[in-house]
Structure formats: C-alpha cells, structure tokens
Amino acid sequence: MIKFTKSEIKNIKDIFAGKKIAIIGDMMLDGYYWGDVKKISPEAPVPVVEIEDEFFRFGGAANVALNINALGGIPYPIGVIGDDQEGKIFTGLINNNNIIDDGIVITDKRPTTVKIRVIANSQHLVRIDKELKDYLNPEIESLILNRFNEIIDETDAVILQDYNKGVLSRKVIESIIGTAKNKNKIVNVDPKFLNFFAYNNVDVFKPNKKETEDALNIRIVDDTDIEKAGELIIQKLGAQNILLTLGSKGTALFDRNGGILRIPTRARKVADVSGAGDTVIATLTMAMSAGFSVEKSAYLANFAGGLVCEEMGIVPIELDHFINELTEEYK
C-alpha cells in the first residue's frame, strides 16, 4: 500500500499552489434541465417536462481545467468554442472561475460542443448533443498550436484531453508532444478511441477500461486480462507509464520496466461517476508537477476520483475536502 506522511498531506495545498498546467483538447458544456412530469404530451406518447431549474457546467477538457483550478493550480485551457449562445455561456463560466482564456479560440465555423441532460422525477429522460466532430480546419489548427507554443515555457505540465470532438488531430498531438518533451515538460494523456495509438512517449497514458477494450479489440474480465492490456499498450506506445482506470476495481499502474501497482477504488457510496476521469487526470498531473512520484500521484488521483463519485453531477474536486479525507485515511 502507498504510504503518505502527515507532513506530505499537510503540505499538499502549498506545493500544489500555482502549478501551471496546459490543457489541450475538446472544450465542452454540460447543460442540465431539471423538472417534473405530470402529464403525457397529446402530440406524441412522450412525457411533458415542466422545467423548474436549468444550469450549465464545464464538460470535457474544460472540466479538467476547472479541477486544476480547484486544486490550487493555474490552468491554461486551449481549445475551440463556437460564436454562439453556448459559447457566451462558456465564456461566462471561464470569467466566473477566473480562468485564463487566452487559449480559447472562438469561431463561427463550428458550434460549441454541448450535452444537454433532461432530468425529471429523479430520472434521466434524455440527453441532447450539439456538436461537430470534424477535425479543425488548418487555420484554426494553427491558432491552437500557436497559442500552445506561446505558453509552453511557463507551464509545469501538459494534459492532452481527447473526447474525439475534432481538436486533437494526429498533427496536433504529435506537435504538442514533440514540443513539450523538447522542453522537458510532463505530458499526460486522457485518450479516446480515435488516435488512441498516436500518443507516443508520454509520461502517463490514462485510458479507461472501455477505451482499452475498444482500442485493443479485447475483453477485460479478470486480473490476467488487465495485465495483458497494460503490457500491450506499453509496447505499442512506449509510454513511461499506463494508468488504466477500472471503475469499481480501482486503477492499475504499469511502468515500462514491467512494474504493476494495483490501487483499489476509494468511493464509499457511488452517486455519479460523471467527470471522475477528469478529476483523476487533473489530480495526477498536479501531483506529479508538485514532485510526487508517479505511484503516489496515481494514488492521490484515484482517491480524488473516488471522492467526486460520491457527489451528484459533474463537480470538481474540492481541495480542503480532499486533504481532510486524506488526513482521516492516514490517521
């Protein structure tokens, strides 16, 4: 079991403070419409939802930036939003959270990626997605790379956060990894199916179970399958480490020398797993930037991911709560 001293836990807030993390990827909005169903529509056999509340939160790479912010770091989100109403809502959230927006490109060539969830009587009725998954045109792609190049010297680490919404093309991936590694920056990746094997030679590659099964065309059922999957990804990507997230089975950390560390899940009562992966990659990267080993960083990330699973909806980790829970764990 990974051990932390009381001093290490006590100092987390201080050593996390001010770490500068670039997050490149798909910026998204998550919208929620809450209401009540009292009748069926006369126009079609569907429920009529009387809306009582509505709100928007960051999704995708933007939620990773919010987690970095909540952990005391300074996020540099780099991505694209549309010149539309949802883009204005996104910009408002950026400003409200005092997040630097220099890396956000606004364009009328594509919409802001939005996921709307309609919830009534404690039931998730429908999700409505508004998005364009095509890769960026060359002009916008160049803007993304230029804005990354402008801030790379200031950063402690880089996160590539891929939701297959078009920002992270193979060209962007290779350019950012090459530039960051030449500058000796930490590079961590949260992938999706497309371009899964384009992320070569990064520090930590963090797929989840389903992404790994899809990419490798295998089923992960038992510990033997988990070990085989980690070894295959290490071989294909040449990554320093693979952090495979396994839901209720916790995480498995593989290093390129053959080491395997299993970390059990931490959530005591799972309310909602949405956004947990964003918290994991954010906490992992902050901890590595602060000087923790990959093993301790992975433990902290798994711990933080468990905490947000105990909350309803997509919410960032809360730093004081995180530290208090760690303190209780290591009494």
Secondary structure, 3 states (H helix, E strand, C coil): CCCCCHHHHHCHHHHHCCCEEEEEECEEEEEEEEEEEEEECCCCCCEEEEEEEEEEEEEEHHHHHHHHHHCCCEEEEEEEEECCHHHHHHHHHHHHCCCCCCCEEEECCCCCEEEEEEEECCEEEEEEEECCCCCCCHHHHHHHHHHHHHHHHHCCEEEEECCCCCCCCHHHHHHHHHHHHHCCCEEEEECCCCCHHHCCCCCEECCEHHHHHHHHCCCCCCHHHHHHHHHHHHHHHCCCEEEEECHHHCEEEEECCCCEEEECCCCCCCCCCCCHHHHHHHHHHHHHHCCCCHHHHHHHHHHHHHHHHCCCCCCCCCHHHHHHHHHHHCC
